[in-house]
Amino acid sequence: MTMKSLLSTVSLALLLGGAATAAQAQIPIGHLADYSGATSDVGTPYGQAVADTFAWVNKNGGVGGKQVNVDTNDYGYQVPRAIALYKKWSGADKVAAIMGWGTGDTEALTGFVAQDKIPYFSASYAAALTDPEGASGKAKPAPYNFFYGPSYSDAMRAMLIWAAEDWKARGKPGKPKFVHMGANHPYPNAPKAAGEALATELGFEVLPPLVFALTPGDYSAQCLSLKSSGANYAYLGNTAASNISVLKACKTAGVDVQFLGNVWGMDENAAKTAADAHRGRLQRAVHEGSARLGRQERRRNRRERREGFLPDEGPGAGRHGRRLQSLDLDRQGPSRHAEGRSLSRENLRPDRWRSQ
């Protein structure tokens, strides 16, 4: 899904949500931002981009001729503060939609969002948010949660497929060793089970995870443990600031490992700060990375979902696009998405998503 199509689907959701507040002159939007918490290193530019985007939307005519009134709040990456803000946004002056942020708070609000039918666009790409009916038994139903791009789990699978091919291309003997690294927190842990399962299936030796905090610090001990473990590939599940600390400490310790990171694991500012500590050492998953998931991997994922191991993730961003564009079914009748298929309830059944 491109940014243009993402804006289009968000605008559609605002139009539909705004129907409930037709008497209001503006469309109210809640916006959770992390400007001061553990993930503020990447949360700050993201939050500013959200604010800038809606400022641009308003400058260019708004949504359906109405201005968007965005209530931005720095919740410091604290779940209780996110819940308190949600109570405000779901009260008498109910918002049309919420622009969310982290995994812990997004998952904590999933049940409330579903009950109150408020479209929720998060910067968390946790696989649990892609299970609209709770069919896996592993997560709450999330019919009103949306994000664009592959889930953390699918992105991690793509990197592991790359790592397996990289190991073979280098002509290395024996089984490569893989380790998951990150804070003991919902965000780094989100793809852990899926990644370790695929790593085992691909022939990796999966090592015990190494824990380091979401905030920058001295992680020399973790790097020495990483070095002694003999790991060949290490997934850094945290955001950029603490990942930089690990990269620098591991360079000092002489660790020879290929690091893997998710979409929040490194950005332009972080790369400049890391200097040369990351060069040739960090393979970062971008949204396009999910293209490496071929038919065989998708069949495997579907099988695991049927067995209850994984939530229903679908084939990536495309399914989220269809869900986003189907929000008008109850109010405006069937419509069509970009591929021309009717957005009927029959076509939007979960088993139809799985088959694509």
Phi, psi and omega in degrees: 000127179279165178298326179297315180290328177297315178299322180296318182287324175297317179299320178299315180298321179294320177300316183289316177294325180293341179298331180284344181236043187299333183285344181281147181282338181232161177263115182280134179230134173268143182222111175271126180230145174253096178258350186222357185266197187294337180247023182293342179300319176256340180290327181295306178296327178294312180298320178295323179294322177298313180298317180296322181297313180290331174296321178294318179301313180296321180295334183254033172103356179074204180243115182061030179085359179252145175282150179261126179258102185265122178262093183272132180225131173277109182262004174062022180062034181246118184303314180302323179291324177295319180294319179298318179294323179297320179301323177294315185285340181258008182275217184300319179262067185297134180280158179281332181194166179231133171264110185262189181221272196278167182289313182302312182287323179297315179293325179294332183265353186306313181297318179295317181298318179295319181293319183270354177056051177252117177302131187233114182255107186258162170264006170268134180246033181296140182298331180300336182278357182256015182251086188295335184246000183066028186295333183286339185078000182259348184212160176290150174303136184229060184288344182247012177261134183219149168205167180246148183098175180288156174292164175304323181295313180293322178296320179293321176300318180299318179293323179292324175297317176300315182298319179297319178291322179297318180299317179293319181297330179279351179069030182283142178276160174073190182268132175290152181253135182236141178222140176266130180233142178158177178289156175277079191211153183307323182293303178296329183280346187308313182264006189301307183297316181296318181294314181294325178295314180291322178302316178298316181295328180278355176101011177282152165270118184269121182268161176300142182294154176247129185259132169217150189291162179289341182263156177300151180183190178267108182247035178299321181297317179296323180290324177293322176294320178298317180296316182289337181286339182076020181298143176259328180226130182230128178268122176265110186269357182271181175277177194301316188300312180285330176298322178300318179302319179293314181301317181292317180295321181288329175295317178297322182280354180074034181283128179253092183211150173267115179275148175238143181216154180275187187298333179265004186281345180196144173217184186299313181296319180293321180298321178294320180292323182289346183056236183260009182293337184258348188294124180074006187238348183233117174261114187256136178277122172253171186301326181290349183299336182292347179295342180284351177279101182278187184298323182297317181293322180293321176298320179296316180298318180297320179298317181294327178291319179299327180277359177085007182281321182239148172291164181287101182265341182067189184272021176110212189296333183301318181294321178296323178298319180293320179295315181300319184278000181256007185293348182266010185300317184287332189255330186235004179080178183299144173227193182229144176267185189301331183276356175090358179283143178295133177274062177274164178298328179297315182288342182262009176298144180305324181292334175290323178296317183296331186279353185264000000 
